[in-house]
Amino acid sequence: MSKTTAFLESLHYVPEAGWTRSAFSVVRAGKVAAAPGYGIERASHTGQDILYCLSGAGLVETLGQRLEVQAGQLAWIANEAPHAHRADTLAPWTLLWFRFDGPNPPALRAKLFGDGAPRATMPESGPLAAWFERLFAAMRGREIGLDLRLNQLVGEFLAIVDQARLGPEAPRLPATLIATLAAMRADLKRGWDADELAALTRLSPSQTRRLFRRHLRASPRQWLLRERLMHAQSLIVQSGAPLAEIAETCGFCDVYHFSRDFKRSVGLSPAAWRRSELGGSGR
């Protein structure tokens, strides 16, 4: 066991000015064989740090949680808050790691992990090690168009972690949830309170919420709102119905709440969105 930390790979990149306001980039990456107890502690930092443990073990402190990280596990550090990480004193880790930045990285973390620990166990001989090889090669090469390439690689990384967290059965929703979603889509005007949903799933209200969170990454209310908004968009462009009628059809209590939720999600009021989509042919 070495008593000194060895940086086996250390790569840096400075994105084009303003790039991370609209897209993602990797600004640092590397491989480190840590000495016993070697660690870092910060009040905050730019971007988000991702640690992937190849061997040994260590501890990550982030979002008020202390996460033990073993070989084959990944930890996502929330750099916007106080955080720390250190190698195990008896079996210090060897890490592949990278830091990425871009528009609202914490939202991506929340999408993947929700309120749970930002840690994932990756499949043995899975795609993540190969992904790091592609990342390192891209950063070493510094070819023209690297900003676009790094943005693409961040997207691939998110998909790899998402698949690892969901497991091999990820594409298959439980039959109970499929039937529940079909019933909700078929009657968007209905309120679908917790007891009504529990009657469909034959689970308790809390179990039903967990079912949605686990497979859809959303609460029943959040999922239903998106379905209502998507159906409303179809009606707005495919029918000449008044907005108040569309609001009622899609389950909104009145046109005011419909307009508020629509603008909050889409960025335009329903009337303005109809004009922008239909142009001069608007009904």
Backbone as CSV, one residue per row, in Angstrom:
resi,resn,N_x,N_y,N_z,CA_x,CA_y,CA_z,C_x,C_y,C_z
1,MET,0.837,-1.190,0.000,0.000,0.000,0.000,0.881,1.254,0.000
2,SER,0.670,2.135,-0.961,1.475,3.344,-1.052,1.063,4.348,0.018
3,LYS,2.045,5.070,0.563,1.764,6.088,1.566,1.534,7.458,0.937
4,THR,1.659,7.558,-0.366,1.442,8.830,-1.058,0.367,8.639,-2.124
5,THR,-0.376,9.699,-2.368,-1.426,9.663,-3.377,-0.816,9.831,-4.758
6,ALA,-1.216,8.969,-5.689,-0.693,9.009,-7.057,-1.806,9.433,-8.016
7,PHE,-1.586,10.519,-8.739,-2.537,10.970,-9.749,-2.144,10.323,-11.081
8,LEU,-2.815,9.233,-11.398,-2.456,8.433,-12.566,-2.910,9.070,-13.868
9,GLU,-3.901,9.920,-13.787,-4.397,10.663,-14.954,-4.976,11.964,-14.419
10,SER,-4.631,13.094,-15.056,-5.157,14.387,-14.616,-5.393,15.251,-15.852
11,LEU,-6.649,15.470,-16.163,-7.027,16.166,-17.386,-7.881,17.390,-17.052
12,HIS,-7.696,18.451,-17.816,-8.396,19.708,-17.578,-8.953,20.229,-18.899
13,TYR,-10.037,20.973,-18.815,-10.589,21.591,-20.019,-11.284,22.893,-19.638
14,VAL,-11.097,23.902,-20.469,-11.781,25.186,-20.309,-12.786,25.312,-21.445
15,PRO,-14.082,25.246,-21.149,-15.087,25.331,-22.215,-15.071,26.704,-22.876
16,GLU,-15.651,26.761,-24.037,-15.832,28.037,-24.720,-16.621,28.979,-23.813
17,ALA,-16.285,30.262,-23.849,-16.926,31.240,-22.976,-18.446,31.177,-23.118
18,GLY,-19.136,31.057,-21.991,-20.592,31.031,-21.992,-21.204,29.680,-22.289
19,TRP,-20.378,28.693,-22.611,-20.914,27.391,-23.032,-21.777,26.741,-21.959
20,THR,-21.323,26.760,-20.714,-22.036,26.033,-19.668,-23.342,26.698,-19.235
21,ARG,-23.656,27.858,-19.832,-24.978,28.429,-19.571,-26.065,27.695,-20.343
22,SER,-25.670,27.019,-21.433,-26.685,26.367,-22.273,-26.420,24.888,-22.523
23,ALA,-25.240,24.389,-22.189,-24.914,22.982,-22.426,-23.918,22.532,-21.371
24,PHE,-23.634,21.219,-21.371,-22.761,20.660,-20.345,-21.349,20.462,-20.871
25,SER,-20.419,20.493,-19.930,-19.024,20.249,-20.275,-18.342,19.561,-19.103
26,VAL,-17.267,18.861,-19.390,-16.427,18.262,-18.357,-15.206,19.147,-18.207
27,VAL,-14.975,19.641,-17.011,-13.885,20.599,-16.810,-12.663,19.971,-16.150
28,ARG,-12.831,18.840,-15.490,-11.699,18.099,-14.937,-12.040,16.623,-14.940
29,ALA,-11.035,15.791,-15.051,-11.239,14.342,-14.998,-9.909,13.684,-14.689
30,GLY,-9.978,12.465,-14.173,-8.726,11.787,-13.893,-8.884,10.456,-13.216
31,LYS,-7.745,9.916,-12.834,-7.674,8.657,-12.105,-6.686,8.859,-10.972
32,VAL,-7.075,8.452,-9.766,-6.222,8.670,-8.613,-6.187,7.417,-7.756
33,ALA,-4.975,7.043,-7.336,-4.783,5.974,-6.359,-4.457,6.663,-5.042
34,ALA,-5.425,6.699,-4.132,-5.308,7.510,-2.931,-4.472,6.832,-1.853
35,ALA,-3.768,7.652,-1.106,-3.081,7.167,0.083,-4.103,6.985,1.207
36,PRO,-3.784,6.197,2.236,-4.730,6.008,3.342,-5.151,7.341,3.963
37,GLY,-6.464,7.552,4.037,-6.978,8.760,4.663,-6.941,10.007,3.809
38,TYR,-6.385,9.936,2.600,-6.323,11.135,1.747,-7.731,11.614,1.422
39,GLY,-7.949,12.916,1.547,-9.274,13.430,1.254,-9.297,14.915,0.989
40,ILE,-10.473,15.395,0.665,-10.710,16.802,0.356,-11.983,17.225,1.071
41,GLU,-11.983,18.449,1.590,-13.167,19.012,2.237,-13.348,20.439,1.744
42,ARG,-14.568,20.767,1.298,-14.835,22.102,0.764,-16.188,22.598,1.259
43,ALA,-16.317,23.929,1.334,-17.613,24.535,1.633,-18.510,24.497,0.404
44,SER,-17.911,24.680,-0.772,-18.649,24.595,-2.033,-17.637,24.617,-3.169
45,HIS,-18.106,24.294,-4.362,-17.247,24.323,-5.546,-18.141,24.380,-6.770
46,THR,-17.555,24.753,-7.900,-18.318,24.767,-9.136,-18.616,23.348,-9.602
47,GLY,-19.661,23.203,-10.385,-19.980,21.930,-11.015,-20.426,20.868,-10.030
48,GLN,-20.300,19.616,-10.472,-20.619,18.445,-9.662,-19.496,17.434,-9.856
49,ASP,-19.046,16.820,-8.770,-17.987,15.813,-8.841,-18.600,14.416,-8.799
50,ILE,-18.132,13.570,-9.693,-18.567,12.179,-9.766,-17.373,11.286,-9.473
51,LEU,-17.493,10.428,-8.464,-16.428,9.499,-8.101,-16.882,8.075,-8.387
52,TYR,-16.035,7.322,-9.091,-16.332,5.922,-9.370,-15.212,5.084,-8.791
53,CYS,-15.525,4.265,-7.789,-14.523,3.499,-7.059,-14.177,2.214,-7.809
54,LEU,-12.916,2.093,-8.218,-12.456,0.891,-8.902,-12.034,-0.195,-7.920
55,SER,-11.415,0.207,-6.815,-10.972,-0.751,-5.803,-10.868,-0.020,-4.479
56,GLY,-10.788,-0.800,-3.398,-10.706,-0.201,-2.088,-12.049,0.373,-1.652
57,ALA,-11.983,1.408,-0.816,-13.206,2.003,-0.292,-12.906,3.406,0.196
58,GLY,-13.969,4.149,0.474,-13.822,5.503,0.981,-15.144,6.018,1.503
59,LEU,-15.126,7.255,1.948,-16.303,7.885,2.527,-16.582,9.192,1.804
60,VAL,-17.841,9.432,1.475,-18.273,10.684,0.855,-19.291,11.334,1.775
61,GLU,-19.119,12.619,2.015,-20.082,13.411,2.768,-20.682,14.443,1.827
62,THR,-21.984,14.371,1.629,-22.664,15.296,0.734,-24.127,15.382,1.118
63,LEU,-24.692,16.568,1.015,-26.108,16.791,1.325,-26.476,16.288,2.721
64,GLY,-25.531,16.425,3.641,-25.782,16.006,5.010,-25.746,14.504,5.227
65,GLN,-25.321,13.755,4.227,-25.267,12.290,4.332,-23.814,11.807,4.311
66,ARG,-23.556,10.733,5.025,-22.247,10.072,5.014,-22.411,8.757,4.262
67,LEU,-21.771,8.657,3.121,-21.946,7.499,2.252,-20.663,6.685,2.209
68,GLU,-20.756,5.437,2.598,-19.629,4.526,2.405,-19.658,4.043,0.960
69,VAL,-18.534,4.166,0.290,-18.458,3.821,-1.128,-17.445,2.695,-1.301
70,GLN,-17.905,1.617,-1.910,-17.076,0.435,-2.122,-16.729,0.303,-3.603
71,ALA,-15.878,-0.673,-3.899,-15.520,-0.938,-5.294,-16.775,-1.240,-6.103
72,GLY,-16.876,-0.635,-7.288,-18.030,-0.843,-8.142,-19.161,0.135,-7.888
73,GLN,-18.960,1.049,-6.945,-19.997,2.028,-6.654,-19.593,3.424,-7.114
74,LEU,-20.607,4.190,-7.415,-20.436,5.569,-7.865,-21.076,6.496,-6.849
75,ALA,-20.436,7.632,-6.590,-21.010,8.649,-5.712,-21.041,9.978,-6.458
76,TRP,-22.160,10.683,-6.324,-22.361,11.986,-6.967,-22.297,13.030,-5.851
77,ILE,-21.350,13.948,-5.934,-21.152,14.946,-4.886,-21.816,16.256,-5.292
78,ALA,-22.655,16.774,-4.391,-23.333,18.054,-4.622,-22.375,19.180,-4.264
79,ASN,-21.654,19.669,-5.244,-20.615,20.663,-4.980,-21.162,22.009,-4.530
80,GLU,-22.453,22.256,-4.763,-23.010,23.545,-4.360,-23.175,23.663,-2.850
81,ALA,-23.038,22.551,-2.131,-23.194,22.516,-0.678,-21.896,22.000,-0.055
82,PRO,-21.721,22.147,1.263,-20.519,21.600,1.908,-20.377,20.109,1.628
83,HIS,-19.156,19.682,1.349,-18.933,18.284,0.994,-17.500,17.878,1.304
84,ALA,-17.292,16.577,1.377,-15.956,16.048,1.634,-15.900,14.615,1.145
85,HIS,-14.682,14.154,0.899,-14.480,12.728,0.618,-13.082,12.345,1.057
86,ARG,-12.963,11.113,1.527,-11.658,10.642,1.975,-11.546,9.141,1.770
87,ALA,-10.328,8.704,1.527,-10.062,7.283,1.319,-10.067,6.536,2.641
88,ASP,-10.461,5.277,2.584,-10.402,4.400,3.746,-8.945,4.285,4.211
89,THR,-8.749,4.235,5.499,-7.380,4.183,6.011,-6.737,2.805,5.851
90,LEU,-7.562,1.754,5.783,-7.018,0.403,5.658,-6.992,-0.083,4.215
91,ALA,-8.003,0.319,3.441,-8.084,-0.097,2.036,-8.429,1.130,1.198
92,PRO,-7.472,2.024,0.992,-7.761,3.269,0.270,-8.176,3.006,-1.170
93,TRP,-9.080,3.837,-1.625,-9.650,3.596,-2.949,-8.784,4.079,-4.093
94,THR,-9.014,3.463,-5.241,-8.553,3.982,-6.527,-9.806,4.435,-7.263
95,LEU,-9.787,5.686,-7.739,-10.973,6.296,-8.310,-10.780,6.708,-9.749
96,LEU,-11.818,6.556,-10.542,-12.004,7.334,-11.753,-12.972,8.447,-11.376
97,TRP,-12.705,9.659,-11.834,-13.576,10.748,-11.415,-13.630,11.830,-12.493
98,PHE,-14.676,12.615,-12.436,-14.756,13.785,-13.325,-15.650,14.832,-12.685
99,ARG,-15.442,16.061,-13.131,-16.281,17.187,-12.709,-16.941,17.769,-13.947
100,PHE,-18.247,17.925,-13.873,-18.931,18.542,-15.010,-19.722,19.743,-14.538
101,ASP,-19.993,20.630,-15.482,-20.739,21.843,-15.179,-21.684,22.131,-16.333
102,GLY,-22.694,22.932,-16.074,-23.677,23.258,-17.096,-24.918,23.841,-16.460
103,PRO,-25.987,23.947,-17.230,-27.208,24.546,-16.703,-27.902,23.644,-15.676
104,ASN,-27.886,24.069,-14.423,-28.625,23.407,-13.339,-28.269,21.933,-13.150
105,PRO,-26.996,21.599,-12.904,-26.652,20.195,-12.636,-27.389,19.583,-11.446
106,PRO,-27.696,20.350,-10.383,-28.446,19.726,-9.275,-29.786,19.138,-9.706
107,ALA,-30.411,19.726,-10.742,-31.682,19.175,-11.216,-31.480,17.787,-11.821
108,LEU,-30.348,17.567,-12.471,-30.049,16.239,-13.017,-29.853,15.236,-11.882
109,ARG,-29.155,15.666,-10.851,-28.951,14.778,-9.693,-30.293,14.395,-9.069
110,ALA,-31.172,15.391,-8.921,-32.482,15.115,-8.335,-33.296,14.193,-9.236
111,LYS,-33.145,14.339,-10.548,-33.869,13.480,-11.485,-33.453,12.026,-11.322
112,LEU,-32.163,11.795,-11.119,-31.656,10.430,-11.005,-31.897,9.823,-9.622
113,PHE,-31.683,10.619,-8.575,-31.665,10.045,-7.227,-32.834,10.494,-6.350
114,GLY,-33.582,11.504,-6.792,-34.668,11.994,-5.967,-34.151,12.458,-4.617
115,ASP,-34.833,12.052,-3.549,-34.399,12.407,-2.195,-33.469,11.358,-1.594
116,GLY,-33.140,10.341,-2.372,-32.297,9.271,-1.854,-30.823,9.624,-1.893
117,ALA,-30.017,8.710,-1.392,-28.566,8.905,-1.387,-28.039,8.944,-2.822
118,PRO,-27.194,9.928,-3.158,-26.651,10.022,-4.517,-25.509,9.034,-4.734
119,ARG,-25.859,7.776,-4.717,-24.890,6.684,-4.846,-25.533,5.595,-5.674
120,ALA,-24.746,4.932,-6.515,-25.275,3.856,-7.349,-24.248,2.748,-7.459
121,THR,-24.734,1.518,-7.480,-23.870,0.364,-7.711,-23.906,0.045,-9.197
122,MET,-22.748,0.038,-9.810,-22.666,-0.170,-11.247,-22.418,-1.646,-11.551
123,PRO,-22.961,-2.152,-12.666,-22.756,-3.561,-13.024,-21.284,-3.877,-13.259
124,GLU,-20.884,-5.081,-12.857,-19.510,-5.506,-13.128,-19.279,-5.567,-14.636
125,SER,-18.092,-5.136,-15.032,-17.729,-5.120,-16.459,-18.774,-4.353,-17.267
126,GLY,-19.398,-3.353,-16.611,-20.417,-2.555,-17.272,-19.817,-1.479,-18.151
127,PRO,-20.653,-0.601,-18.671,-20.207,0.385,-19.658,-19.506,1.602,-19.069
128,LEU,-19.507,1.770,-17.727,-18.974,3.007,-17.180,-17.464,3.128,-17.355
129,ALA,-16.724,2.035,-17.136,-15.272,2.101,-17.328,-14.935,2.432,-18.781
130,ALA,-15.670,1.850,-19.724,-15.449,2.157,-21.137,-15.808,3.613,-21.433
131,TRP,-16.831,4.116,-20.761,-17.205,5.525,-20.930,-16.058,6.426,-20.484
132,PHE,-15.429,6.112,-19.346,-14.294,6.913,-18.886,-13.153,6.880,-19.898
133,GLU,-12.930,5.755,-20.525,-11.880,5.681,-21.540,-12.175,6.637,-22.694
134,ARG,-13.444,6.689,-23.116,-13.811,7.613,-24.193,-13.659,9.059,-23.744
135,LEU,-14.033,9.336,-22.501,-13.888,10.692,-21.976,-12.426,11.111,-21.938
136,PHE,-11.576,10.251,-21.399,-10.152,10.588,-21.307,-9.556,10.792,-22.691
137,ALA,-9.919,9.932,-23.636,-9.384,10.064,-25.000,-9.812,11.388,-25.621
138,ALA,-11.055,11.776,-25.406,-11.540,13.040,-25.966,-10.809,14.228,-25.353
139,MET,-10.598,14.187,-24.044,-9.949,15.313,-23.378,-8.460,15.376,-23.701
140,ARG,-7.836,14.219,-23.904,-6.431,14.230,-24.322,-6.286,14.789,-25.739
141,GLY,-7.224,14.413,-26.623,-7.094,14.773,-28.030,-7.352,16.234,-28.328
142,ARG,-8.203,16.895,-27.538,-8.512,18.318,-27.728,-8.875,18.655,-29.172
143,GLU,-9.678,17.793,-29.775,-10.030,18.026,-31.174,-11.047,19.150,-31.309
144,ILE,-11.166,19.697,-32.517,-12.172,20.710,-32.795,-13.554,20.104,-32.549
145,GLY,-14.416,20.877,-31.931,-15.751,20.372,-31.612,-15.826,19.663,-30.284
146,LEU,-14.801,19.838,-29.431,-14.778,19.121,-28.161,-15.929,19.549,-27.249
147,ASP,-16.344,20.808,-27.311,-17.470,21.235,-26.478,-18.706,20.383,-26.758
148,LEU,-18.988,20.157,-28.018,-20.143,19.343,-28.374,-19.945,17.891,-27.943
149,ARG,-18.742,17.393,-28.113,-18.455,16.005,-27.752,-18.612,15.790,-26.252
150,LEU,-18.132,16.728,-25.437,-18.240,16.577,-24.002,-19.692,16.670,-23.545
151,ASN,-20.473,17.517,-24.172,-21.893,17.589,-23.865,-22.565,16.242,-24.153
152,GLN,-22.192,15.637,-25.271,-22.733,14.318,-25.625,-22.326,13.274,-24.597
153,LEU,-21.078,13.311,-24.151,-20.592,12.332,-23.192,-21.308,12.460,-21.845
154,VAL,-21.599,13.681,-21.424,-22.357,13.850,-20.182,-23.733,13.202,-20.314
155,GLY,-24.368,13.387,-21.467,-25.659,12.735,-21.685,-25.561,11.223,-21.638
156,GLU,-24.510,10.664,-22.230,-24.313,9.213,-22.183,-24.100,8.733,-20.749
157,PHE,-23.333,9.496,-19.979,-23.104,9.129,-18.579,-24.418,9.075,-17.806
158,LEU,-25.255,10.074,-17.978,-26.535,10.096,-17.268,-27.383,8.882,-17.624
159,ALA,-27.374,8.495,-18.895,-28.146,7.333,-19.322,-27.586,6.045,-18.712
160,ILE,-26.267,5.930,-18.606,-25.641,4.745,-18.014,-26.031,4.617,-16.542
161,VAL,-25.964,5.717,-15.817,-26.317,5.678,-14.392,-27.802,5.402,-14.212
162,ASP,-28.617,6.007,-15.042,-30.059,5.784,-14.961,-30.388,4.306,-15.149
163,GLN,-29.777,3.670,-16.135,-30.020,2.257,-16.391,-29.535,1.396,-15.233
164,ALA,-28.380,1.759,-14.667,-27.849,0.988,-13.536,-28.766,1.081,-12.326
165,ARG,-29.323,2.254,-12.084,-30.200,2.427,-10.921,-31.524,1.691,-11.099
166,LEU,-32.043,1.694,-12.311,-33.328,1.043,-12.541,-33.206,-0.467,-12.657
167,GLY,-32.037,-0.963,-13.097,-31.828,-2.391,-13.210,-32.266,-2.943,-14.552
168,PRO,-32.036,-4.232,-14.787,-32.330,-4.835,-16.086,-33.808,-4.854,-16.439
169,GLU,-34.679,-4.731,-15.451,-36.109,-4.758,-15.720,-36.681,-3.366,-15.937
170,ALA,-35.802,-2.370,-16.091,-36.248,-0.984,-16.155,-37.328,-0.716,-17.196
171,PRO,-37.234,-1.264,-18.425,-38.259,-0.930,-19.413,-39.636,-1.483,-19.081
172,ARG,-39.726,-2.418,-18.159,-40.993,-3.084,-17.885,-41.664,-2.488,-16.653
173,LEU,-42.736,-1.762,-16.874,-43.499,-1.239,-15.749,-44.354,-2.355,-15.165
174,PRO,-44.573,-2.334,-13.861,-45.466,-3.340,-13.265,-46.854,-3.263,-13.880
175,ALA,-47.496,-4.414,-14.011,-48.827,-4.449,-14.620,-49.804,-3.558,-13.875
176,THR,-49.673,-3.508,-12.561,-50.556,-2.651,-11.762,-50.398,-1.190,-12.154
177,LEU,-49.153,-0.754,-12.359,-48.910,0.643,-12.712,-49.385,0.926,-14.134
178,ILE,-49.180,-0.007,-15.052,-49.652,0.175,-16.428,-51.163,0.366,-16.446
179,ALA,-51.876,-0.467,-15.705,-53.341,-0.357,-15.664,-53.778,0.955,-15.020
180,THR,-53.057,1.382,-14.000,-53.390,2.639,-13.327,-53.193,3.829,-14.261
181,LEU,-52.084,3.852,-14.977,-51.822,4.954,-15.900,-52.860,4.998,-17.013
182,ALA,-53.262,3.840,-17.508,-54.274,3.790,-18.563,-55.596,4.354,-18.071
183,ALA,-55.964,4.000,-16.836,-57.218,4.508,-16.278,-57.160,6.018,-16.087
184,MET,-56.036,6.531,-15.643,-55.896,7.969,-15.439,-55.930,8.721,-16.764
185,ARG,-55.247,8.180,-17.779,-55.267,8.837,-19.094,-56.673,8.841,-19.697
186,ALA,-57.430,7.803,-19.419,-58.772,7.689,-19.995,-59.768,8.633,-19.338
187,ASP,-59.431,9.204,-18.199,-60.367,10.077,-17.485,-59.590,11.217,-16.836
188,LEU,-59.042,12.101,-17.661,-58.220,13.190,-17.151,-59.037,14.225,-16.377
189,LYS,-60.350,14.250,-16.587,-61.195,15.216,-15.890,-61.335,14.856,-14.410
190,ARG,-61.100,13.633,-14.081,-61.295,13.162,-12.708,-60.209,13.717,-11.791
191,GLY,-60.563,13.916,-10.529,-59.596,14.478,-9.592,-58.461,13.544,-9.240
192,TRP,-58.734,12.251,-9.188,-57.754,11.217,-8.853,-57.035,11.539,-7.537
193,ASP,-57.823,11.532,-6.457,-57.202,11.743,-5.155,-56.512,10.461,-4.692
194,ALA,-55.862,10.540,-3.542,-55.034,9.427,-3.066,-55.841,8.143,-2.883
195,ASP,-57.065,8.266,-2.376,-57.878,7.071,-2.143,-58.325,6.436,-3.460
196,GLU,-58.637,7.261,-4.459,-59.047,6.724,-5.764,-57.891,5.973,-6.414
197,LEU,-56.684,6.529,-6.315,-55.527,5.848,-6.888,-55.220,4.557,-6.131
198,ALA,-55.367,4.589,-4.822,-55.121,3.383,-4.031,-56.102,2.273,-4.395
199,ALA,-57.332,2.665,-4.741,-58.310,1.664,-5.158,-57.902,1.011,-6.472
200,LEU,-57.242,1.780,-7.334,-56.765,1.230,-8.608,-55.567,0.304,-8.407
201,THR,-54.608,0.753,-7.624,-53.373,-0.026,-7.461,-53.527,-1.162,-6.463
202,ARG,-54.599,-1.069,-5.610,-54.797,-2.029,-4.522,-53.620,-2.002,-3.550
203,LEU,-53.063,-0.794,-3.401,-52.008,-0.538,-2.438,-52.456,0.614,-1.550
204,SER,-51.735,0.853,-0.487,-52.039,2.014,0.346,-51.638,3.286,-0.397
205,PRO,-52.166,4.443,-0.003,-51.749,5.690,-0.664,-50.237,5.907,-0.634
206,SER,-49.585,5.618,0.497,-48.136,5.812,0.565,-47.402,4.831,-0.347
207,GLN,-47.867,3.590,-0.435,-47.250,2.613,-1.334,-47.457,3.017,-2.790
208,THR,-48.615,3.597,-3.087,-48.883,4.061,-4.446,-47.933,5.188,-4.827
209,ARG,-47.714,6.122,-3.910,-46.767,7.207,-4.184,-45.371,6.657,-4.429
210,ARG,-44.973,5.672,-3.624,-43.641,5.083,-3.825,-43.559,4.353,-5.159
211,LEU,-44.644,3.725,-5.580,-44.674,3.040,-6.875,-44.417,4.026,-8.006
212,PHE,-45.076,5.169,-7.952,-44.869,6.202,-8.971,-43.439,6.734,-8.929
213,ARG,-42.965,7.029,-7.718,-41.619,7.579,-7.584,-40.568,6.614,-8.123
214,ARG,-40.729,5.358,-7.804,-39.710,4.381,-8.208,-39.638,4.216,-9.713
215,HIS,-40.791,4.153,-10.364,-40.791,3.824,-11.792,-40.941,5.033,-12.710
216,LEU,-41.515,6.119,-12.216,-41.777,7.277,-13.074,-41.024,8.521,-12.636
217,ARG,-40.340,8.453,-11.496,-39.596,9.591,-10.958,-40.496,10.805,-10.765
218,ALA,-41.726,10.592,-10.400,-42.674,11.682,-10.201,-43.761,11.208,-9.246
219,SER,-44.392,12.161,-8.580,-45.555,11.831,-7.770,-46.747,11.622,-8.697
220,PRO,-47.817,10.966,-8.221,-49.016,10.832,-9.062,-49.531,12.181,-9.547
221,ARG,-49.499,13.202,-8.697,-49.984,14.527,-9.082,-49.110,15.141,-10.173
222,GLN,-47.798,15.003,-10.061,-46.901,15.546,-11.087,-47.107,14.834,-12.424
223,TRP,-47.248,13.509,-12.363,-47.459,12.758,-13.605,-48.773,13.170,-14.255
224,LEU,-49.827,13.301,-13.464,-51.136,13.655,-13.997,-51.124,15.050,-14.605
225,LEU,-50.443,15.988,-13.981,-50.382,17.348,-14.530,-49.727,17.352,-15.902
226,ARG,-48.635,16.609,-16.067,-47.976,16.568,-17.383,-48.886,15.943,-18.430
227,GLU,-49.601,14.879,-18.049,-50.522,14.255,-18.999,-51.629,15.230,-19.403
228,ARG,-52.156,15.978,-18.448,-53.192,16.953,-18.750,-52.671,18.040,-19.678
229,LEU,-51.452,18.507,-19.414,-50.878,19.555,-20.253,-50.617,19.057,-21.671
230,MET,-50.135,17.833,-21.805,-49.885,17.295,-23.155,-51.191,17.113,-23.919
231,HIS,-52.233,16.641,-23.224,-53.530,16.502,-23.890,-54.074,17.870,-24.265
232,ALA,-53.888,18.849,-23.398,-54.333,20.208,-23.698,-53.625,20.758,-24.932
233,GLN,-52.339,20.505,-25.054,-51.610,20.978,-26.237,-52.205,20.393,-27.519
234,SER,-52.530,19.099,-27.478,-53.139,18.481,-28.657,-54.461,19.147,-29.009
235,LEU,-55.292,19.401,-27.998,-56.589,20.021,-28.253,-56.437,21.464,-28.729
236,ILE,-55.456,22.167,-28.216,-55.255,23.564,-28.603,-54.972,23.683,-30.096
237,VAL,-54.145,22.770,-30.633,-53.771,22.890,-32.046,-54.693,22.097,-32.978
238,GLN,-55.416,21.118,-32.432,-56.226,20.263,-33.306,-57.709,20.601,-33.266
239,SER,-58.110,21.499,-32.399,-59.525,21.868,-32.323,-59.643,23.370,-32.193
240,GLY,-60.796,23.871,-32.479,-61.055,25.288,-32.303,-61.765,25.573,-31.004
241,ALA,-61.728,24.630,-30.072,-62.459,24.770,-28.821,-61.921,25.934,-28.005
242,PRO,-62.792,26.653,-27.315,-62.338,27.726,-26.416,-61.426,27.160,-25.328
243,LEU,-60.535,28.001,-24.834,-59.595,27.543,-23.824,-60.298,27.098,-22.545
244,ALA,-61.387,27.730,-22.199,-62.122,27.323,-21.001,-62.657,25.907,-21.143
245,GLU,-63.114,25.571,-22.352,-63.618,24.216,-22.595,-62.481,23.202,-22.532
246,ILE,-61.337,23.565,-23.101,-60.171,22.671,-23.057,-59.723,22.466,-21.619
247,ALA,-59.722,23.539,-20.844,-59.335,23.426,-19.436,-60.220,22.430,-18.709
248,GLU,-61.530,22.509,-18.934,-62.453,21.592,-18.273,-62.239,20.159,-18.744
249,THR,-62.057,19.982,-20.043,-61.846,18.645,-20.606,-60.608,17.972,-20.020
250,CYS,-59.602,18.777,-19.748,-58.326,18.222,-19.289,-58.206,18.167,-17.768
251,GLY,-59.283,18.518,-17.064,-59.279,18.315,-15.623,-58.828,19.488,-14.787
252,PHE,-58.679,20.678,-15.394,-58.313,21.855,-14.611,-59.582,22.476,-14.027
253,CYS,-59.485,22.998,-12.806,-60.693,23.477,-12.137,-61.258,24.721,-12.791
254,ASP,-60.403,25.517,-13.455,-60.898,26.677,-14.198,-59.801,27.132,-15.147
255,VAL,-60.141,28.080,-16.018,-59.190,28.518,-17.035,-58.022,29.275,-16.423
256,TYR,-58.225,29.902,-15.268,-57.122,30.610,-14.615,-56.036,29.626,-14.193
257,HIS,-56.430,28.557,-13.490,-55.442,27.568,-13.061,-54.801,26.865,-14.256
258,PHE,-55.595,26.631,-15.296,-55.051,26.041,-16.521,-53.969,26.934,-17.105
259,SER,-54.266,28.223,-17.258,-53.298,29.159,-17.841,-52.048,29.269,-16.981
260,ARG,-52.249,29.290,-15.656,-51.096,29.388,-14.759,-50.180,28.183,-14.888
261,ASP,-50.732,26.961,-14.830,-49.919,25.753,-14.918,-49.308,25.587,-16.297
262,PHE,-50.048,25.965,-17.328,-49.542,25.861,-18.701,-48.338,26.776,-18.884
263,LYS,-48.466,28.030,-18.472,-47.362,28.977,-18.652,-46.160,28.584,-17.813
264,ARG,-46.403,28.074,-16.612,-45.300,27.665,-15.744,-44.495,26.531,-16.380
265,SER,-45.166,25.640,-17.090,-44.490,24.477,-17.669,-43.968,24.734,-19.074
266,VAL,-44.742,25.461,-19.890,-44.423,25.632,-21.314,-43.696,26.939,-21.584
267,GLY,-43.956,27.949,-20.759,-43.305,29.234,-20.952,-44.171,30.285,-21.616
268,LEU,-45.319,29.879,-22.145,-46.266,30.794,-22.783,-47.659,30.502,-22.242
269,SER,-48.538,31.490,-22.323,-49.932,31.231,-21.984,-50.538,30.337,-23.058
270,PRO,-51.644,29.640,-22.762,-52.270,28.805,-23.796,-52.632,29.588,-25.055
271,ALA,-53.133,30.812,-24.899,-53.513,31.613,-26.072,-52.286,31.974,-26.907
272,ALA,-51.215,32.400,-26.225,-49.993,32.754,-26.955,-49.379,31.529,-27.609
273,TRP,-49.432,30.389,-26.924,-48.865,29.159,-27.496,-49.657,28.740,-28.718
274,ARG,-50.980,28.876,-28.670,-51.820,28.539,-29.837,-51.436,29.412,-31.022
275,ARG,-51.266,30.709,-30.798,-50.889,31.615,-31.895,-49.517,31.255,-32.446
276,SER,-48.573,30.910,-31.558,-47.213,30.603,-32.022,-47.166,29.306,-32.808
277,GLU,-48.024,28.333,-32.458,-48.016,27.056,-33.143,-48.796,27.087,-34.457
278,LEU,-49.877,27.846,-34.507,-50.722,27.858,-35.689,-50.419,29.018,-36.635
279,GLY,-49.716,30.031,-36.147,-49.385,31.170,-37.004,-50.620,31.828,-37.583
280,GLY,-50.507,32.162,-38.857,-51.616,32.863,-39.519,-52.835,31.997,-39.737
281,SER,-52.701,30.669,-39.561,-53.839,29.777,-39.774,-54.584,29.492,-38.488
282,GLY,-54.247,30.234,-37.413,-54.854,29.968,-36.112,-56.354,30.075,-36.161
283,ARG,-56.995,29.167,-35.424,-58.452,29.134,-35.421,-58.989,30.178,-34.442
